Amino acid sequence: MTRRATGSLALFCVVLFHATLVPTLAAGQASAPSAAPDKAQTSAAPEHKISDVDAKELFRSVDEILKFASQETALPQRQEVKRRLVNRDEVVAYIEKHMAEDEDSQRFQRNEVVLKKFGLIPRDFDLKKFLIGLLREQIAGYYDPVTKTVNLLDWVDAEQQKPVLAHELTHALQDQSFDLEKWMKAGEGKDLLKVENPTSVEFENDEAGEARQAIVEGQATVTLIDYQLAPLGQSMASSPQIVDAIRESMLVGTADSVQFHSAPSFLKEALTFPYRYGLGFVGQVVIKRGKEGANALFQNPPTTTRQIMEPDTYFSGEKLPSMPVPDFKRLFKDYEKVDTGGFGEFDTAMLVGEFAGAVAAVKVYPHWRGGYYYAVRPKNQPAAPLGLLYVSRWSSAEKAAEFAVIYEKSLAKRYQKVDPVQREGAKPMGPLASLEAFPGSHTWTTEEGLVLIETHGDLVLIAESLDHEERLGEAVFGKDMGTPSK
């Protein structure tokens, strides 16, 4: 789900989101540098422009930094990289054009309503407007795989851009060896909205694009760190303790990062995911397998955010059990599909963190073992509340119940009115569930219809604003209509 929420701005993994947080490393310690203020937004003064002399020096440094990136990554330089100086308006126009033309942007618009249903972004939030404003504020350079050009910014000091160049020129080398655009598209998989009955395997493959983006950005960020540590005779591999400090700094921001500071937590995490977790993953690969091991990831890439967040699951070749998937066409014959996809470990971490806090999220999300969602609206009722089916698997029945309790507690934060439905013969329930209330099936009424939470062993089924909720468990768990996928 995360990739579709932000993927239309990924620009084939070549934009460095929130680049003002790229750390400056000195004496083996990480610190966030001051960002060049966005004077176009903070004052009426003309925006700073680099001089012609500095621009020429920046152009000249491309070849030198490209050589460094090639040595650090063991990726050969096969051809010269074109370079171009652009202004802020040109960058914004490029972003808007990409968003308008990219098919993924259409998916991201559908996904926006699902994020709001889950409570990961506010209901009145304009996601597209926000993301364009964020990039206008934070972008520090980018490589365009279509034109094979690294784009330098005329409002950022040349010295500040050089570490960013180490990052972006790594993308150029990746492109020359693996054809970034083609390689990323190979990981996108199917648009599941167009699949009549998505299978368990298709849901499992839905995160491959996110995982690939993390590889591309993770390797480039390692190069950036090595570039800044090189004058000290150090590298990321020789100073791995630096990685944690850098990853934390990426979520902090600077005083003038207005757009970033105003972002919902989910978006901060989602936009920095390929850099933060990609750095952690690729860093582990470099330490264990060397530079060639990082390049080998392009032949055998991870496929889930779980593998990126927990590298040992990738190294061990972990195989997760298949999820039970119902006959969606039959189950939702009176509905129109709005969006559907995998709900991965990263999405789960964000959901738990949003409603139970970061400490709880760290304890809970590693026990995730699979998930998907299916969003619909009643036919010919465009104003009706979004209906949502969400199924997840956990490491044990106990962990499934723990997640069910956390999700139940989120209802009071997402709906104005939440009342438990007392089933005949069932144990009375208070406004908030407890572990003792699960396993089993429980229902609440809200202003948008019924909410069902049902546990079945290590599985949790959640349905919101859907009719015939009493049959959903039968459909998903294979007791009646539909059978679990093998």
N, C-alpha and C positions, 0 to 999 in steps of 0.2 A: 504493500500500500504506500509506503514512504516514497518510493521512486516515482509513482504517478502523481504524488502530491507536489513534488518539486522537480521532477525529471524534465519538464519542458524548459527549464532554465539551466539544465546541466551543460548545454552546449557541447554535447559529446565529451563530457568530462574535462573540459579545458578551461572553464572559468574558475578562478580561485575565490570562492565565497569568503566574505569577511576577511579580506587579505590584510587589513590593518592589524589583525591578530597574529600574523606570521611573526614568530618571536625572533628577537635579536639575541644571539648567543655570545656571551663573553665570559671568559674564565670558567667555562663549563657550567654556567648558570643561565637559565632562561628568563627573559623579561619581555613584556610587550612594549614595542616602541610607540611613540606618539604618532598618531595618524595625521596625514595632511588634512586639515579641516576642510569640510565641504562648504566652501565660502559661497557657492551658489545658493546654498540653503540657509546658511547662518548669518549672512550679511549681504549688503548691497555692493560690497567692494568687488572689483573685477577678480575673477579667479586667477590664481597663480599659474603661470605657464613656464615651462622649462626653457632655457635659452637655446639658441641655435647651436652654440658650442657644446652644451650638455647633451643636446639631442644627437649630435654627431658622435660624441663619445659613447652614448648609449647604443647607437647603431653599431659602432665598432666593437663594443663589448659582446655583442651577440655571438660572434664566432669564437671568442675566447671562452665564454661560458658554455657554449655548445660543446666545445672540446672537453671541458671539465665534466659536463653531464655525461658525455659518452664514456669517459674513463670511469666515472663513479658507478654507472649502471651496467657497464659492459655491453651496452647497446651500440652498434656501429653507426657512424654518421655516413649515410648513403648519398646524401645530396645537401646542397646549401639550403638554408631556411630563409625564406623571404621575410622581410621585416617592414613594419609600417607604423607611423606615428599617427594616433587618432585622438580626437577630442571627446569630451564627455557626451556631447549630443550624438556623435556618431556611434558611440558605444550603446547608448540607450536605443537608438534607432535599430541597431543590429539585434539587440535583445528583443525588442518588440516585434521585429520582422520574424525572428526565429520562433517566437511564441505563437504568432499568427499562422505560420506555415507548418509547424511541427505537429504531426499526428498525435504525439504524446501530450500536447497541450490540451487536446480535446479530452483525453482520458483524465488529465489533471483537473479539468473543470467538473467532470462528473464526480471525481474523487473528493472534491471540496465539500460537497454536501454530506458525504459519508464521514469525513473528519468532524464536521459540525455535529452530526448525530452521535458520534462517539464522545463528543465533548473535548476533543483535542484542540480545536480552535473555536473562538466565540461564534455564535450564530450570525452576528451582524458583521463579521470580518470580511473585508474585500481582499481575498488572497492574491489575485493577479496584480492589483494596484500596489499592494504592499511589496511583493517580490520585485517588481520593477524599481520601486523606490529604494529597496535594499541594495540592489545591484548598482544602481546609480551612485549610492553612497560608498559601497564597499569594494567594488571591483578594482583590482590592481594590475590587470593585464590578462591577456588570453591568447591562446593559440587556436586558429581556425583550421580544422582538418580539411575543409572543403577547398580553401584557397592556398593551403600549406603556408600560412603566414602567421608570424608571431606579431601581435598588436601591442605596441608600446603606447603609454598614456602621456599626453602632453601636459598634464596638470600634476603629475607626481614626480618628485625629485629623482634624478637619474640614479643616485646611490641607493635610494629606497627600492627602485625597480630591479636592481641587479639580482638580489636573492629571489625575487619573483620570477625573473628570467630563468634562473636555474630550474625552477619548478616547471614553467611553461615549455622550456626547451626540452625537458625530459618527455613531455607530451609529443613534441615534434619527433624525437627519436623513437618513441613507442609507435608513432604513426608510420614512420619509415620502415619499421620492422614488421608491424602487425596490422597495419591499416585500421586505425582506431575506429573510424566510422563503421566499417564493416564488422569489426570485432564486437563493438558495442551492440550493434543491431542483432548480432547472432545470439546475444544474451537476453534480448527483449522478450522472446517468446511470443505467444499468441495474445491478441487482445481478447481477453476472456469474455468481454461484453458480446462479442460476435460468436461465441461458442454456445451452442444451445444447452448442452449439459456438461459443464466443466468436470473433469475427473480429478481424483486425488493427485495424480502425477502432474497435471497442469497447474494445480494450486501450488504444489511443491516447487515447480520451476518458475513461479511468478516473481521470485526475488533474485533471479540470476543477474538481471541488469544492475540492481543495487550492488551486488557483490562485485561485479566487474568494475563498476565505477570506483569502488573502494580500492581495488587493485591499482587502477590507473592513477588515482590521486594519491594513494599511499606511497607508491614508488616515487612519484614526483616530489612529495613532501620530504621523503628521506633524502633525496638529492639536495633539496633546499637546505636542510639541516647540515648536511655534509659540506655544502658550499660555505656556510657561515662558520662552521667549526674548523675548516681547513687551515686558516691562518694560525690556529692554536695547535695544529698538529693532531687534531682529534677528528672523530667521526661519530655518527650515530651508533655504529657497531661497537666502538671503543668506549662510548659514554651512554649506554642505554638508559641510565637513570634520567636523562634529559627528556625522554619521550613523555613520561607522565606529566612533567611540568608543562610541556608544550601543549599536550592534549587538554589540560585543564585551562590553560590561558585562552584557548580558542572559544570557550564559552563565556569568558569574562567581559570582553569588549573594552573599549576605551571611552573616555568621557564624551567624545564627540560622535560616537557611533549611535546616533539617535534612532535610526530605523532598527538596528539590531537590538538595542535595549528594549524597544517597544514590542518586539516579536513575542508571540506565545512561546512557551518553553518547547513545545513540540517542534516548531519551525526552527528554533535555534539548534536543536539537536539534529533534526533532519537535514538541514542545510550543511552542517559541519560534519555529519556522519562519515562521508567518504574520506575526509581529511583526518579526523580524529581516530576513528576506528581503523581506517585504511592504513594510517601510520602505524598503529599498534600491531596490526596483522602483518604487514609487509616487513616491519621492523623485526618481528619474530622470525619470519622466513629468512631474512638476510643473516640474522645471528645464527640460525640453525643450518642454513643451506648456502649462504653466500649470495653474491650478486646474481650469479647464474640461476640460483634457486628462485629469485624474484622474477627473473625473465621467464622461467619455466611455468609460472603461474598463468601466462597467456596461453599455454597449451593445455593446462589442466587447472582452470580457475575454480575457486569456491563458488557455490551456487546459492548460498543463503546468508542472511545477516547473522544467523547463529554462528556459522563458521568464521565470519569476520570478527565477531565479538568474542568468540571463544576459539582461538586458533587450534587448540588441542583437538577439537572435534573434527577439524579439517585434516590435521596430521594423522589422526587415528582412522580416518575413513568412516566415521560414524554414519550409520544408516538409520533414519527414523522410520517408525511404523507408518503405514498408510492411514490417512484419515477416512472416517466413514462419510460418504457423500451421497445425498439423496437424489432422487429424480427431480431435478429442479423444474423442468418443464411441466411435469404433472403437479408438483407441489404448489407452484405459483402460476397456475393456468389462468387465474383471474387478475394477474398483476403484469406490469411492464417492468422489465429489468432496467435498473439505473446504473449499477456498477457491481463488479464482483472481483475478487482477487484473493491472493494469499495474505494472511495476517501473520507476519513473522515475529521472530524474537525481539527485534528492535522495536517494532510497533507495540508489542506486548510490554516491553520495558517502559515505553513512553506512556502507555495507558495506565499501568500500575503506578508509575511515578506521578502522574497527573492527579490521581485520586488518593494515593496512600503515601506518597512521598518517596524521595530518592533512596532512602535507606531500605524501605520495604521493597522497592523495585529491584535493587541489587540482590536481595534475598530470594525473590520470587522468580524473576525472568529466566534464570538458568535452568529452571525446571520445566520450561516450555518445551513441548515436543511436536508442535504442529498447529496450524490454524488457517481458517479462511472465513470470508464474509460474503454475503449475498444481499444486495440492497434492491428494493423494489418499490413501486407505487401502484395503487389500484388502477386498473385500466380506465382511461378517460377521466381521471381525477388528478390533474397536475398539481392542485393545491393541497392534496391530501398529505398527511405526515409521511415521511420516508419510513418504509418498513425495512427491518434489518434482521437477518439471520447471521449469527456469529458462533462458530464452533471452534473449540480449542482442545488440545490434548496436553496432558501433563505427565510428569515422571511417576506420579502415584495418585491414588484416589484422595489421599490427604492433601496433596498440593492442589488438586483440582478443586476441592472444597475450599481451600484457602483463597484461591483466585475468585471463586464464586462469591465469597463473602465480600472481598474487595470490590468486585463489580457491583454487587447489590448496594453497597454503601455509596457508590458513585451516583446512584439514581437521584438521591436528594439534591445533588449538586447540578444535575442536568435537567431536572424537571421541577416545575413549580408545585406540583401536587403528586405525592406518592403514597398510596395506601395499599396495604397487603390484602390479598383476597383470601378469605378463610375457606378452605375446602372442607367438605363434610368429613368429620372423623379425624381431621389433621390436628396436630399439636398447635395451639395458638402461637402466633408470631408477633413480635414487637415490630417497631418501625425499622429496626436494623437486624439483619440475620446474624447468626453465629455459626461456628463450625459444626455445632450440634444439629443445626437445621439442615445440613447436607450430609449424605446424599439425599436426593429426592427432587421433587418438582415444586416450585413456588412461583406465585404470580402476584403482580402488583398492578394497580390501575394508575394511570397518569393522564394528563390532559391530552396526550397524543395516542392514547390507547393502552393496551395491555403490555406488560413486560413479563416475560417468562425466563426463569433461570432454572435449569435442570442439570444435575450431575448424574453421570452414568459411569461408575468406575473412575477411570482416569480422564474422562471426557466431560467437557462443560458445554452445554447448549444454551445460547441466549437468543431470545427473539423479542423484538420491540416493534410495536405498532403493526402487528400482523394478526389476521383472523385465524380461526381454527387452531389456536395455539396448543390445544390439547393433543393434536395429532402430529405436531412437529417432532416431538421426541421419537415417535414411532417411525416417522419418515427418515430421520437422520440415523437412528440406531438400528434400522432394518427390522423392526418388529412387525411392520405392516406394509406400507407402500415404500418402495425404494429399498435398496440393500447396500450395505457398506461396500465401498470400492476395495478391491484386492490389490 
